[in-house]
Amino acid sequence: MTSLGASDKKLSEYRKEVTAGVTVAIIGALALAAFAGYLAPLSGTSYVGTPTTTVTGPGESASTETSLNTQITFSIDPSLCNGNCTINPPWQIYQTLADLTAASQLIVEANVTGAKIVGVRGVPVTYYNLTILTSIKSNSNISAGTILSMSQIGGTYNGTTMNLEGYPSLTVGSEYVFFLGDPGSFLAQYYSAFGTPLISVGGPQGTFVVRGGNVFSLDNVYTQADAWLPVKASGTPLSQFASEVETS
């Protein structure tokens, strides 16, 4: 696993760029241009929607210090999608496994046992049923066999197909390790439309594929789109990965 350092200077630059706004464009598949090291370094891309926020973070006063993810709001304009598009929201970046773990309410090994697509303000949102195999971290008593609900923007609804950049539609019957949390204000208008389901923390950062008892981060699936992921796993045995989470 690798990690990259983040400085207060980067956070300040990121705040300035977010509040300055960005230009909406359509270039085939639509995605978000990178901001000052806090987003995936994608070239020649743009996105559908406009983030508006005042970002605070480490180094600021206790009265304003808050997770970036809870203050960013991001809206998607389906009319710009032209039927099929890719969205790249401004994910907060978690530079280390410890950061990702600390930001998560639940960390579980789970099977995806069901999926349903609904339309929220014209945006396809998929709700997944996760059947827990192992609870790695939990703030409550989550045991094997418990079924949780998780949501993710993406899918096809009413003729519109949307996907999140580097973040696959989950496969029913497949096994994953999920770092889960509530959406806060970030995309909450989509995720919380039918209750308050959990989301993968940091988008693709919080979802790991399990194959043959080994754990893989999504850069092993999307080698280009997810090459930016700071926390990586390339065939780490599940027991070792769980141990690293527990001790991080």
Secondary structure as UniProt FT lines:
FT   HELIX           8..20
FT   TURN            36..38
FT   STRAND          50..52
FT   TURN            58..59
FT   TURN            62..64
FT   HELIX           68..71
FT   STRAND          73..75
FT   HELIX           78..80
FT   TURN            82..83
FT   STRAND          84..87
FT   HELIX           97..102
FT   STRAND          106..120
FT   TURN            121..122
FT   STRAND          123..138
FT   TURN            144..145
FT   STRAND          147..153
FT   STRAND          155..157
FT   TURN            158..159
FT   STRAND          160..164
FT   TURN            165..166
FT   TURN            172..173
FT   STRAND          175..181
FT   TURN            184..187
FT   HELIX           188..191
FT   TURN            192..194
FT   STRAND          198..200
FT   TURN            201..202
FT   HELIX           203..206
FT   STRAND          207..211
FT   TURN            212..213
FT   STRAND          214..217
FT   HELIX           218..220
FT   TURN            223..228
FT   STRAND          234..237
FT   HELIX           238..247
//
